[in-house]
Structures are given as structure tokens and as C-alpha cells.
């Protein structure tokens, strides 16, 4: 998921202005996505067709969020975001034990028409595992909501994309993570051009942050390929709960040394 949700608070705590922190986080997301996407694509974990379909809904949601920014109070948005994270954590935990069930493809199914079904390699089993994509319209709706909320709160939508693909499309957790990593790079690249044109990117800050993101992404990619899907799901649920707690504290005005 997008590293900006972690980097922006850390940089602001260190005394860096919010504007420069956001610009640096955009660069870090691009670096993280590029360095992590290569091994995922090589191994066949990323479903590029799903990424392209869902990215349209996320982008449309983000554009809607730009027009709606300032309409809703920040406290209500933070509470809503925290509730969504906790609900996502509950849904992902409920799917902890994944079972691959062979089903007949329907000619009327969106996923079949768009050829979204695929396979992914399982190192533990030593073979490719087939999976079928379900409920594409629901996935598109959730991706639109993810883009909308991310634009309203000024955060990356990767933290919402993985639960949406997991719960709606019923993708394996490793495929969701790899595909989300690919998607956040595409979204951040467009934003990065705008920040660069405005001169908001400070190389002295963005450079080291991007370097650290590349190293972390390479380690994370190896971790993703080595760890079981069950443990990865539990780890992600823990992250969602911690982020929900952070959003609840922010909603009630509790910050830890943040500067704007």
C-alpha cells in the first residue's frame, strides 16, 4: 500500500512542512511502486488487467474528491475513515482461511468478459494457483470510494485498495498486494508531475526518502513472496487497526508533535 500514510506523519514530526512532506511522500510512493512492481510482475503476482480496470474508478473518485474537498468537516471524514478501516480489518480477518473453489465461468460475468481471471505462483505448494475474480461492479464502486476518500483526506488510497480487492473481488491476498503496488505507482506518477511543475519537491528531502523506500520495497517484496497468505493477512489486519486508531486520535485533535 502507499507509504505516504506513514511518511507524511513522520516527516511532519521531524519539523518538515506538510507541503514538502506530501511532495516527498509522492516521490517515495513512485520509487516504492517501481522497485516492488518488477519482481511481482516477473513472478506473475500482479494482475495488470485488473489494475487498469480499477484504476479508472479510483481516478474518477479522486477527481470527485477534489471537487468535494472542504464541503465535509475533517472530523467527520476521519471518523468515517477509521470506521472503514476497522470494517475492512474485520472482513479481511473473516477471510483468513482462503479456499480455492473451482467454478464454471459465466458468459454474462464481467470478469469473464474482461478476461480478469488468472493464476499466481505459490512457493509453498510449488505450483500455480488459479483464482476467479468476482463482483467486479462492487469492486469498481469500492475503488471509486477509495479514490474519493483518499482525495478528501489527502492520503494514498493503497490502504483501501487491498481490502476492497480482497473483500469484493475475492482476490488472494498476495495478488491484491502486488496489484495495489502497481496501481499506486500509476496514480502517484500523475501527482508527481504536478508537484514537480510547482517546484514543491525538495531533492534534499525526497532523495533520501525515496532511497529508503526502494530498500524497504525490495525487502517487502521478498517478504511477500516468502510469507504465507494467512500470515500476511493477519499482518495487514494489524496495520489497519493501528491506522484506524491513528485516525480516531486525529479526529479528536490528539497529535504527536506534528507541524504544519
TIVOSE-632067 format. One record per residue (C-alpha): x, y, z; residue number from 1; residue in three letters. Coordinates in Angstrom, 1 decimal, always signed. Example, Ala and Ser with C-alpha at 12.3 -4.5 7.8 and 13.67 -1.06 7.14 Angstrom:
<nodes>
> east, north, up, k, r
> +12.3, -4.5, +7.8, 1, ALA
> +13.7, -1.1, +7.1, 2, SER
</nodes>
This chain:
<nodes>
> east, north, up, k, r
> +0.0, +0.0, +0.0, 1, UNK
> +1.1, +3.6, -0.4, 2, UNK
> +3.8, +4.6, +2.0, 3, UNK
> +2.6, +8.2, +2.2, 4, UNK
> +0.2, +7.4, +5.0, 5, UNK
> +3.3, +6.6, +7.2, 6, UNK
> +5.9, +9.0, +5.7, 7, UNK
> +3.9, +12.3, +5.9, 8, UNK
> +3.3, +12.0, +9.7, 9, UNK
> +6.9, +11.0, +10.3, 10, UNK
> +8.3, +13.9, +8.3, 11, UNK
> +6.0, +16.4, +9.9, 12, UNK
> +7.0, +15.2, +13.4, 13, UNK
> +10.7, +15.9, +12.3, 14, UNK
> +9.7, +19.5, +11.7, 15, UNK
> +9.3, +19.4, +7.9, 16, UNK
> +6.4, +21.4, +6.5, 17, UNK
> +3.3, +19.5, +5.4, 18, UNK
> +3.6, +20.7, +1.8, 19, UNK
> +7.1, +19.4, +1.4, 20, UNK
> +6.3, +16.2, +3.3, 21, UNK
> +3.4, +15.4, +0.9, 22, UNK
> +5.6, +16.1, -2.1, 23, UNK
> +8.4, +13.8, -0.7, 24, UNK
> +5.8, +11.1, +0.0, 25, UNK
> +4.6, +11.2, -3.6, 26, UNK
> +8.2, +10.6, -4.8, 27, UNK
> +8.6, +7.8, -2.3, 28, UNK
> +5.4, +6.1, -3.5, 29, UNK
> +6.7, +6.2, -7.1, 30, UNK
> +10.0, +4.7, -6.0, 31, UNK
> +8.4, +2.1, -3.9, 32, UNK
> +6.0, +1.0, -6.6, 33, UNK
> +8.7, +0.8, -9.3, 34, UNK
> +11.1, -1.2, -7.2, 35, UNK
> +8.4, -3.5, -5.9, 36, UNK
> +6.5, -3.9, -9.1, 37, UNK
> +9.4, -5.5, -11.1, 38, UNK
> +9.7, -8.8, -9.0, 39, UNK
> +5.9, -9.0, -8.7, 40, UNK
> +5.4, -8.7, -12.5, 41, UNK
> +8.2, -11.2, -13.1, 42, UNK
> +6.6, -13.8, -10.8, 43, UNK
> +3.1, -13.2, -12.2, 44, UNK
> +1.6, -12.0, -8.9, 45, UNK
> +0.4, -8.7, -10.4, 46, UNK
> -2.9, -8.8, -12.4, 47, UNK
> -2.3, -5.9, -14.8, 48, UNK
> -5.8, -6.2, -16.4, 49, UNK
> -7.5, -5.8, -13.0, 50, UNK
> -5.2, -2.8, -12.2, 51, UNK
> -6.1, -1.0, -15.4, 52, UNK
> -9.8, -1.5, -14.9, 53, UNK
> -9.9, -0.5, -11.3, 54, UNK
> -7.6, +2.5, -11.8, 55, UNK
> -10.3, +4.2, -13.9, 56, UNK
> -12.7, +4.1, -10.9, 57, UNK
> -10.1, +5.2, -8.4, 58, UNK
> -9.1, +8.2, -10.6, 59, UNK
> -12.7, +9.2, -11.1, 60, UNK
> -13.2, +9.0, -7.3, 61, UNK
> -10.1, +11.1, -6.7, 62, UNK
> -11.4, +13.8, -9.1, 63, UNK
> -14.7, +13.8, -7.3, 64, UNK
> -12.9, +14.2, -4.0, 65, UNK
> -11.1, +17.3, -5.3, 66, UNK
> -14.4, +19.0, -6.0, 67, UNK
> -15.9, +17.9, -2.7, 68, UNK
> -12.9, +18.9, -0.6, 69, UNK
> -13.8, +21.5, +2.1, 70, UNK
> -17.5, +20.6, +2.0, 71, UNK
> -17.4, +17.9, +4.7, 72, UNK
> -15.8, +18.6, +8.1, 73, UNK
> -12.4, +17.0, +8.7, 74, UNK
> -13.5, +15.3, +11.9, 75, UNK
> -16.4, +13.5, +10.2, 76, UNK
> -14.1, +12.3, +7.5, 77, UNK
> -11.5, +11.0, +9.9, 78, UNK
> -14.2, +9.1, +11.9, 79, UNK
> -15.6, +7.7, +8.7, 80, UNK
> -12.1, +6.6, +7.5, 81, UNK
> -11.4, +4.9, +10.9, 82, UNK
> -14.7, +3.1, +10.7, 83, UNK
> -14.0, +1.9, +7.2, 84, UNK
> -10.5, +0.7, +8.2, 85, UNK
> -12.0, -1.3, +11.2, 86, UNK
> -14.7, -2.8, +9.0, 87, UNK
> -12.1, -3.7, +6.4, 88, UNK
> -9.9, -5.4, +9.1, 89, UNK
> -12.9, -7.4, +10.2, 90, UNK
> -13.8, -8.5, +6.7, 91, UNK
> -10.2, -9.5, +6.0, 92, UNK
> -9.9, -11.4, +9.2, 93, UNK
> -13.1, -13.3, +8.3, 94, UNK
> -11.4, -14.4, +5.1, 95, UNK
> -8.3, -15.6, +6.9, 96, UNK
> -8.7, -19.2, +5.7, 97, UNK
> -8.8, -19.0, +1.9, 98, UNK
> -10.2, -21.8, -0.1, 99, UNK
> -9.9, -22.0, -3.8, 100, UNK
> -13.1, -23.3, -5.3, 101, UNK
> -13.4, -24.2, -8.9, 102, UNK
> -16.4, -22.6, -10.5, 103, UNK
> -17.8, -22.5, -14.0, 104, UNK
> -17.3, -19.2, -15.8, 105, UNK
> -20.5, -17.3, -16.7, 106, UNK
> -20.7, -15.7, -20.1, 107, UNK
> -22.5, -12.8, -18.5, 108, UNK
> -19.9, -12.3, -15.9, 109, UNK
> -17.9, -9.0, -16.1, 110, UNK
> -14.6, -10.6, -15.0, 111, UNK
> -15.0, -13.3, -17.7, 112, UNK
> -15.8, -10.7, -20.4, 113, UNK
> -12.8, -8.6, -19.4, 114, UNK
> -10.6, -11.7, -19.0, 115, UNK
> -9.6, -10.9, -15.5, 116, UNK
> -9.3, -14.5, -14.2, 117, UNK
> -5.7, -15.6, -13.8, 118, UNK
> -3.3, -17.7, -11.7, 119, UNK
> -0.5, -16.9, -9.3, 120, UNK
> +2.6, -18.9, -8.2, 121, UNK
> +2.6, -20.4, -4.7, 122, UNK
> +6.1, -21.1, -3.5, 123, UNK
> +5.0, -23.3, -0.6, 124, UNK
> +3.0, -25.6, -2.9, 125, UNK
> +5.3, -25.3, -5.8, 126, UNK
> +2.6, -24.7, -8.4, 127, UNK
> +0.3, -22.1, -9.9, 128, UNK
> -3.0, -21.5, -8.1, 129, UNK
> -5.9, -20.4, -10.2, 130, UNK
> -8.3, -17.7, -9.0, 131, UNK
> -11.5, -16.3, -10.3, 132, UNK
> -12.4, -12.6, -10.0, 133, UNK
> -15.9, -11.9, -8.6, 134, UNK
> -18.3, -8.9, -8.2, 135, UNK
> -16.4, -6.5, -10.5, 136, UNK
> -19.2, -3.8, -10.2, 137, UNK
> -18.9, -3.8, -6.4, 138, UNK
> -15.1, -3.6, -6.7, 139, UNK
> -15.4, -0.6, -9.0, 140, UNK
> -17.8, +1.1, -6.6, 141, UNK
> -15.3, +0.5, -3.7, 142, UNK
> -12.4, +1.7, -5.8, 143, UNK
> -14.4, +4.9, -6.5, 144, UNK
> -14.9, +5.3, -2.8, 145, UNK
> -11.3, +4.7, -2.1, 146, UNK
> -10.2, +7.4, -4.5, 147, UNK
> -12.8, +9.8, -3.1, 148, UNK
> -11.8, +9.3, +0.5, 149, UNK
> -8.1, +9.5, -0.3, 150, UNK
> -8.6, +12.8, -2.1, 151, UNK
> -10.7, +14.3, +0.7, 152, UNK
> -8.2, +13.3, +3.4, 153, UNK
> -5.0, +13.8, +1.3, 154, UNK
> -3.7, +10.3, +1.7, 155, UNK
> -2.8, +7.4, -0.6, 156, UNK
> -5.6, +5.1, -1.4, 157, UNK
> -3.5, +1.9, -1.2, 158, UNK
> -4.6, +1.3, +2.3, 159, UNK
> -8.2, +0.9, +1.0, 160, UNK
> -7.4, -0.8, -2.3, 161, UNK
> -6.2, -4.0, -0.8, 162, UNK
> -9.2, -4.6, +1.5, 163, UNK
> -11.5, -3.7, -1.4, 164, UNK
> -9.9, -6.2, -3.8, 165, UNK
> -9.8, -8.8, -1.0, 166, UNK
> -13.4, -8.4, +0.1, 167, UNK
> -15.2, -7.5, -3.2, 168, UNK
> -13.2, -9.2, -5.9, 169, UNK
> -12.2, -12.1, -3.6, 170, UNK
> -8.6, -12.0, -4.8, 171, UNK
> -5.8, -13.9, -3.0, 172, UNK
> -4.1, -11.5, -0.5, 173, UNK
> -0.7, -11.7, -2.4, 174, UNK
> -2.4, -10.8, -5.7, 175, UNK
> -4.2, -7.9, -4.0, 176, UNK
> -1.0, -6.6, -2.5, 177, UNK
> +1.0, -6.9, -5.7, 178, UNK
> -1.7, -5.3, -7.9, 179, UNK
> -2.2, -2.5, -5.4, 180, UNK
> +1.6, -1.8, -5.5, 181, UNK
> +1.4, -1.5, -9.3, 182, UNK
> -1.7, +0.8, -9.1, 183, UNK
> -0.3, +3.3, -6.6, 184, UNK
> +2.7, +4.0, -8.8, 185, UNK
> +0.4, +4.9, -11.7, 186, UNK
> -1.6, +7.3, -9.5, 187, UNK
> +1.4, +8.8, -7.8, 188, UNK
> +3.2, +9.4, -11.1, 189, UNK
> +0.4, +11.8, -12.3, 190, UNK
> +0.5, +13.7, -9.0, 191, UNK
> +4.3, +13.7, -9.0, 192, UNK
> +4.4, +15.6, -12.3, 193, UNK
> +2.1, +18.3, -10.9, 194, UNK
> +4.2, +18.7, -7.7, 195, UNK
> +7.4, +18.9, -9.8, 196, UNK
> +5.9, +21.6, -12.0, 197, UNK
> +5.0, +23.6, -8.9, 198, UNK
> +8.6, +23.2, -7.6, 199, UNK
> +7.3, +21.6, -4.4, 200, UNK
> +9.7, +18.6, -4.5, 201, UNK
> +12.8, +19.3, -2.3, 202, UNK
> +15.6, +16.9, -3.5, 203, UNK
> +17.3, +17.1, -0.2, 204, UNK
> +14.2, +15.6, +1.4, 205, UNK
> +12.7, +13.5, -1.4, 206, UNK
> +16.0, +11.8, -2.3, 207, UNK
> +16.8, +10.1, +1.0, 208, UNK
> +13.1, +9.2, +1.5, 209, UNK
> +12.9, +7.7, -2.0, 210, UNK
> +16.1, +5.7, -1.4, 211, UNK
> +14.8, +4.3, +1.9, 212, UNK
> +11.5, +3.4, +0.1, 213, UNK
> +13.3, +1.5, -2.5, 214, UNK
> +15.2, -0.5, +0.1, 215, UNK
> +12.1, -1.1, +2.0, 216, UNK
> +10.1, -2.1, -1.1, 217, UNK
> +12.8, -4.7, -2.1, 218, UNK
> +12.7, -6.2, +1.4, 219, UNK
> +8.9, -6.1, +1.4, 220, UNK
> +8.7, -7.8, -2.0, 221, UNK
> +10.9, -10.7, -0.7, 222, UNK
> +8.8, -10.9, +2.4, 223, UNK
> +5.6, -11.0, +0.4, 224, UNK
> +6.9, -13.9, -1.7, 225, UNK
> +8.2, -15.9, +1.3, 226, UNK
> +5.4, -15.5, +3.9, 227, UNK
> +2.2, -17.4, +3.7, 228, UNK
> -1.0, -15.7, +2.7, 229, UNK
> -2.5, -16.4, +6.1, 230, UNK
> +0.2, -14.6, +8.0, 231, UNK
> +0.2, -11.7, +5.5, 232, UNK
> -3.5, -11.2, +6.1, 233, UNK
> -3.0, -11.1, +9.9, 234, UNK
> -0.2, -8.6, +9.5, 235, UNK
> -2.3, -6.4, +7.3, 236, UNK
> -5.2, -6.5, +9.7, 237, UNK
> -2.9, -5.3, +12.5, 238, UNK
> -1.8, -2.4, +10.3, 239, UNK
> -5.4, -1.5, +9.5, 240, UNK
> -6.3, -1.4, +13.2, 241, UNK
> -3.3, +0.7, +14.1, 242, UNK
> -4.1, +3.2, +11.3, 243, UNK
> -7.7, +3.3, +12.5, 244, UNK
> -6.5, +4.2, +16.0, 245, UNK
> -4.4, +7.0, +14.5, 246, UNK
> -7.3, +8.4, +12.6, 247, UNK
> -9.5, +8.3, +15.7, 248, UNK
> -6.9, +10.2, +17.7, 249, UNK
> -6.6, +12.8, +14.9, 250, UNK
> -10.4, +13.1, +14.8, 251, UNK
> -10.3, +14.1, +18.5, 252, UNK
> -7.4, +16.5, +18.0, 253, UNK
> -4.7, +14.3, +19.5, 254, UNK
> -1.4, +14.7, +17.6, 255, UNK
> +2.1, +13.8, +18.5, 256, UNK
> +4.4, +16.6, +17.7, 257, UNK
> +3.0, +17.3, +14.2, 258, UNK
> +3.9, +20.6, +12.5, 259, UNK
> +2.1, +22.2, +9.5, 260, UNK
</nodes>
